[in-house]
Amino acid sequence: MTSRPATLGQLRESGWESVPVKEEVRRNVVRRIASGAPLVEGVLGYDETVLPQLENALLAGHDVIFLGERGQAKTRIIRSLIGLLDEWIPIIAGSEILDDPYHPLSRYARDLVEHKGDETPISWVNREDRFGEKLATPDTSIADLIGEVDPIKVAEGRYLSDELTLHYGLVPRTNRGIFAINELPDLAERIQVGLLNVLEERDVQVRGYKIRLPLDVMLVASANPEDYTNRGRIITPLKDRFGAQIRTHYPLDTETEIAVVDQEASVIRPDGVRVEVPAFMAEIVATLSHLARQSPHINQRSGVSVRLSVANYETMVASAVRRALKLGETEAVPRIVDLDALAASTSGKVEVETIDEGRDGHVVERLLQQAVVTVFKATVPGDKLRAATADFDTGEVLHAGDDVPAGRLVETLERFPGLREVVTGLPGLAGSESPGALASGTEFVVEGLHLSKRLNKDAAGTRATYRAR
């Protein structure tokens, strides 16, 4: 910082040039695209859909609104745009609205430059301080966004009409930066008018006092499509302000869903317990979310967030760890019995639409069963199933459940050679010596056989017994 210009005169001598914020962003986007660097870090599944549209919008210098249901990384994308700003920019020292040294806007900065000229002190602001964000709520006020007369400044002796009495709101304080509004349609219409006024007409009116404030702001917003397209939720002039309207979406396949879960999930790993999640169990969690997004019993307007998959994955692993700790096992591997715990983490993240009160749990249970059978049919070859079910024709039964140790399930598996062949043929289990993984595979296969109507199942609490039909 000491090597940077400290006065307006030094800044001029350094050759630094002032550019509008959208031009600054455009310049950095060009560099990223040309170098092959990703525009946004940590967002998966948008490479062929959302990100190309965003690149076009930023290159065109447009304000952007992201339309999508909850849990589609809208806020993450918006906040990541900070990285497209220059790392440091100079401002008039002490300016509340990051005044450009060459083009000061506020009365404070104009007076300072007029008084000190080239000796005007300059300070440098990091890109992190050039981002403003507000969640739109019905009680959001003009004072929050634009500003209000500061009674303390008035009490100090200034006239009410003096611009220096103004306490700037979030938008002016984000001058020369990016301002984001989440859930834009929830902003009251009169506040939308005030926001449009400062962004389009470039003036501010606070308690009847009007000042010109030609802010340099890039506006980014998010909204639920249902709210945004309803008439009356957003004024047409403000809607027209956005040059680009980008529709986000949920992961288009379970592979992407699982990749997001791997990136976002925080998994418990207690000392002395090794945690392993078989591929088919992770696939069940991802498939559950995809089925919920297609279910007529789930409110699709509110969406089924990827957070559902993350929470379910964490809950499933926690259930497996809990069992391992109770049974004194050294490895925790999720099994079918752990899916019962997903009712708690699922119910709070989906809105069930049913006319029968108290049927929410039944809807979630049915979705879980569909997820298991979907993954089972995609994972287990059909020509192997006859040999697996034939093992039960002799009257043999298989006990499973939360209180059945993995080692006991593996010992039981020795009595079912056809079933064992199917289990050891599952992805990731070939040649496995892990009792937890083999036990997980065993429960997965017998539950799949049951849901495919090839075995009977007697369930009581967390215990289950599988037998021939």
Sequence and secondary structure as in RCSB ss.txt:
>XXXX:A:sequence
MTSRPATLGQLRESGWESVPVKEEVRRNVVRRIASGAPLVEGVLGYDETVLPQLENALLAGHDVIFLGERGQAKT
RIIRSLIGLLDEWIPIIAGSEILDDPYHPLSRYARDLVEHKGDETPISWVNREDRFGEKLATPDTSIADLIGEVD
PIKVAEGRYLSDELTLHYGLVPRTNRGIFAINELPDLAERIQVGLLNVLEERDVQVRGYKIRLPLDVMLVASANP
EDYTNRGRIITPLKDRFGAQIRTHYPLDTETEIAVVDQEASVIRPDGVRVEVPAFMAEIVATLSHLARQSPHINQ
RSGVSVRLSVANYETMVASAVRRALKLGETEAVPRIVDLDALAASTSGKVEVETIDEGRDGHVVERLLQQAVVTV
FKATVPGDKLRAATADFDTGEVLHAGDDVPAGRLVETLERFPGLREVVTGLPGLAGSESPGALASGTEFVVEGLH
LSKRLNKDAAGTRATYRAR
>XXXX:A:secstr
 TTS  BHHHHHHHT     HHHHHHHHHHHHHHHT  SSSS  S TTTHHHHHHHHHHHT  EEEE  TTSSHH
HHHHHGGGGS SEEEEETT TT  BTTB  SHHHHHHHHHHGGG BEEEEEGGGGEEEEE  TT  HHHHTEEE 
HHHHHTT  TT GGGEEE HHHHTTTEEEEEESGGGS HHHHHHHHIIIII EEEETTEEEE    EEEEEEE H
HHHHSTTSS HHHHHH SEEEE    SSHHHHHHHHHHH      TT EE   HHHHHHHHHHHHHHTT TTB T
TT   HHHHHHHHHHHHHHHHHHHHHHT SEE   GGGGGGHHHHHHTTS B  SSTT HHHHHHHHHHHHHHHH
HHHHS GGGHHHHHHGGGGS  EEEETTS HHHHHHHHTT HHHHHHHHTSTTTTT   HHHHHHHHHHHHHHHH
HTTSEEEEEETTEEEEEE 
